[in-house]
């Protein structure tokens, strides 16, 4: 009986840990590659911005 209770507690703990540490949604605006950099998308050699 004690072994069965230990097994039940182990399975319950594992199940709860999987539920609470599951996938989360990522805010797209925090990803650095969500918008192009100022040097991307232009025609090569045709007057880019100099800094």
C-alpha positions as CSV (number, residue, x, y, z in Angstrom):
1,X,0.0,0.0,0.0
2,X,2.8,2.4,0.9
3,X,4.5,1.6,-2.5
4,X,1.2,2.4,-4.3
5,X,0.9,5.7,-2.5
6,X,4.5,6.6,-3.4
7,X,3.9,5.8,-7.1
8,X,0.7,7.8,-7.1
9,X,2.4,10.8,-5.6
10,X,5.3,10.5,-8.1
11,X,3.0,10.4,-11.0
12,X,0.9,13.3,-9.7
13,X,4.0,15.4,-9.1
14,X,5.3,14.6,-12.6
15,X,1.9,15.4,-14.2
16,X,1.6,18.8,-12.3
17,X,5.2,19.8,-13.2
18,X,4.4,19.1,-16.9
19,X,1.2,21.2,-16.7
20,X,2.8,24.2,-15.0
21,X,6.0,24.2,-17.1
22,X,4.4,23.8,-20.4
23,X,4.7,25.9,-23.5
24,X,4.3,29.7,-23.2
25,X,3.4,32.2,-25.8
26,X,6.2,34.5,-27.0
27,X,5.5,38.2,-27.7
28,X,6.5,38.7,-31.3
29,X,7.7,42.3,-30.6
30,X,10.4,41.1,-28.2
31,X,12.1,38.9,-30.9
32,X,15.0,40.9,-32.3
33,X,14.5,39.6,-35.9
34,X,10.8,40.6,-36.0
35,X,11.6,43.7,-38.1
36,X,14.4,44.3,-40.7
37,X,17.5,46.3,-39.9
38,X,18.2,49.5,-41.6
39,X,20.8,47.9,-43.9
40,X,18.4,45.2,-45.1
41,X,16.2,45.4,-48.1
42,X,18.1,48.0,-50.2
43,X,19.7,47.7,-53.5
44,X,23.5,46.9,-53.0
45,X,25.8,49.7,-53.9
46,X,23.0,52.3,-54.5
47,X,23.5,54.9,-51.8
48,X,23.0,53.4,-48.4
49,X,23.0,55.6,-45.4
50,X,26.5,56.3,-44.1
51,X,27.2,56.8,-40.5
